[in-house]
Amino acid sequence: MIRWFTEWLQRLVQLGIDLAMSLIGGLIQAPIEAVARGRAPIAVRRGEAHEVIDVRHRVLREGHPRQDAVFKGDEAPGTCHWVALQHDRVVGVVTVIEAPMPDPPPEAEPRPTHQLRGMAVLPELRGEGVGRELLAAAQLGARPLWCNARVGVVPFYEGHGWRSTGEPFSIPPIGLHQRMWLP
Ligand SMILES: CC(C)(COP(=O)(O)OP(=O)(O)OC[C@H]1O[C@@H](n2cnc3c(N)ncnc32)[C@H](O)[C@@H]1OP(=O)(O)O)[C@@H](O)C(=O)NCCC(=O)NCCS
């Protein structure tokens, strides 16, 4: 009788320990996964129009209707979207759309026929080379290119060989832009 009771008690204690361990495991697993996710490598690949809208909206059209993050030409056959992925999450985007450069400078010969648009990296991943990788992918095989760069980001493009042309101009409601091109 005493032996049976001891075994029963041991099983009960073990059950309690197992339950506590699984609860603690569940509690610490989420932060561990979050840290692993933050450190995961980033891969750039060709994307689809629907994959770029969320990051575009969050970074470039915050506070505006989501539809404002959809660009004319997003679904055109000549359009190329690029996405930077960390695990399965899109963290950066850029798009190249067929559109002739307005007022090209004489040295922009041949005239750029493709516009770089919607360059955006999530704030928490900036400064880690994601923008550089996206730009390199988009530029490959698409030169010459042109873009309307936000004035604050002109040095980013200059660092990758882009040149400014003309005076800064306003695109309401976003602000001042600089036309740039890449031979
Ligand atoms: C601009 C943006 C795409 C850059 O992406 P990122 O991942 O932070 O850039 P990277 O880490 O790849 O930086 C690449 C280089 O550009 C430089 N750089 C990045 N952002 C810069 C900026 N705003 N001004 C000057 N230089 C910049 C970096 O210092 C780095 O230089 P290095 O090669 O000498 O080290 C990102 O800051 C962003 O999404 N900004 C808000 C949206 C925006 O303004 N988009 C452009 C619309 S025209």
The ligand as an ORCA input file, in Angstrom:
! r2SCAN-3c Opt
* xyz 0 1
  C      17.242     55.211    -48.263
  C      17.135     53.803    -47.717
  C      16.393     52.923    -48.721
  C      18.553     53.249    -47.499
  O      18.440     51.918    -47.076
  P      19.486     51.303    -46.007
  O      19.241     49.845    -45.962
  O      19.388     52.052    -44.734
  O      20.867     51.657    -46.707
  P      22.232     50.832    -46.596
  O      22.399     50.356    -45.192
  O      22.270     49.791    -47.663
  O      23.287     51.967    -46.914
  C      24.069     51.934    -48.070
  C      24.949     53.154    -48.060
  O      24.148     54.333    -48.215
  C      24.333     55.222    -47.118
  N      23.044     55.796    -46.783
  C      21.910     55.151    -46.460
  N      20.907     56.016    -46.239
  C      21.446     57.246    -46.404
  C      20.925     58.565    -46.331
  N      19.653     58.807    -46.025
  N      21.776     59.593    -46.584
  C      23.064     59.357    -46.884
  N      23.617     58.134    -46.997
  C      22.812     57.093    -46.759
  C      24.855     54.331    -45.999
  O      25.604     55.076    -45.078
  C      25.699     53.349    -46.758
  O      26.942     53.922    -47.064
  P      28.280     53.030    -47.227
  O      28.049     52.159    -48.442
  O      29.333     54.056    -47.401
  O      28.387     52.242    -45.962
  C      16.403     53.796    -46.348
  O      17.077     54.684    -45.478
  C      14.942     54.177    -46.399
  O      14.075     53.334    -46.626
  N      14.641     55.470    -46.171
  C      13.277     55.967    -46.082
  C      12.571     55.906    -47.416
  C      13.240     56.764    -48.471
  O      13.580     57.907    -48.244
  N      13.404     56.125    -49.649
  C      13.998     56.766    -50.792
  C      12.942     57.385    -51.631
  S      13.661     58.291    -52.984
*
